[in-house]
Amino acid sequence: MGATVQDLIQETSTINTQTLPVGVWHEKCGRAGRSRHRPRPRRTGRRIHEDPANGTDLSQMDVEDVIKAMKASVGNPQVQEKGFDALNLCVEDPKSHIEVARLDGIAMIVKAMEQHQMEVQLAAMNILEKMTSGDPAHTKAMVNVQGINAILNAMAQSLSKADLQAAGCKILCNVAKHDAHCQEKVAKSGAAQAVLDAMRAHCASATIQELGCQALKEFAAFNAESQEDIYVRGGIQVVMDAMSAHKDHALMQWAGCWTLFCLCVHNAEMRSEVYAYGAARAALKALEAHRLEARVQEAGCWLLKELAEHMASCKDRATFSAAIQAALKAVEKYPGNQAVEKAARTALQKLSAFDKEGWVKMACLGRCGRLGRTATMRTLEAIQE
């Protein structure tokens, strides 16, 4: 009978493949030499290879063997890191996620993160990010084994490590958008502070700013407690700084607009704060700079919709007029794009509700030549509803 994974691990330091005769080496591994070799079923996964100089090399293993080997060497950071690297390749295939969960691999991953630091944590987080992306069962399993705390501890311990901070933001975003319960767990864990710390520490990285905004967006969406928490921790200013520093990055502008929208949606007090920080002007700059990005147009128009009342009440006529033109340009640029059209026409409808002088209607009629008769009529119908 073949040697177990544990047997191979224990014998790594004593077996030297370069000095043992071939027959003896085969016997050590459970094979009595070439003459007694029996054909074995071909495995599609990876196999263990041993490196006597450096200990067990886990670079070629299938999912089950990876997890068994890592459980057998919980305290060994080298084995954990190599195991995570191998497992990370395995979980490229979503089908293997089920196998990892079945073998209690998620709990093992979280435990390794609690016992080790830096490279082990990063490798573990890369796997958790893939497993929590769009998979409710695995997301819930990670939450149940205190995975959120493990992520936050790792982020706090390695604030200067950009790739680890990025992975942490992704996972927290995945968890928060899973369901209301997970969103609440994230909100009460202090995740907002961890994300804001990451954004402040890596303000020059457009990627981390974007990922951080995406996480904050999910924390804040329809959750007044999280909206307040992010505001108290200086989150509005962090998002505004990110949008200002990365004007040319469309995804950053898209994420920033959505975050500001989610911070103030269904929250009158927060709308006042977001507007006071200059969010309307930031949205207009994003819309103008990224006219060719439909996602930016959609997100920017939704943000203008939320801030319409404040633009009108503050008598900021220049910004109010620019918002009307920006929404009309979005309608003109993306005929047939339902997401953009809905956002733009909803913004125009809200702007019109606070427009005592009829600027919205006049601007719409003024662009009739560009919009076309049908689009103009549909837009007028929308703002009059």
Secondary structure, DSSP 8 states (H G I E B T S, - for coil): ----HHHHHHHTTT--TTTS-HHHHHHHTT---GGG-------SS---EEETTTEEE-SS--HHHHHHHHHHTTT-HHHHHHHHHHHHHHTTSTHHHHHHHHTTHHHHHHHHHHH--THHHHHHHHHHHHHHSS-HHHHHHHHHTTHHHHHHHHHHHTTT-HHHHHHHHHHHHHHHTT-HHHHHHHHHHTHHHHHHHHHHHTTT-HHHHHHHHHHHHHHHTT-HHHHHHHHHTTHHHHHHHHHHHTTT-HHHHHHHHHHHHHHHTT-HHHHHHHHHTTHHHHHHHHHHHTTT-HHHHHHHHHHHHHHHHHHHHTT-HHHHHHHHHHHHHHHHH-TT-HHHHHHHHHHHHHHHHT-TT-HHHHHHHHTHHHH-HHHHHHHHHHHH-
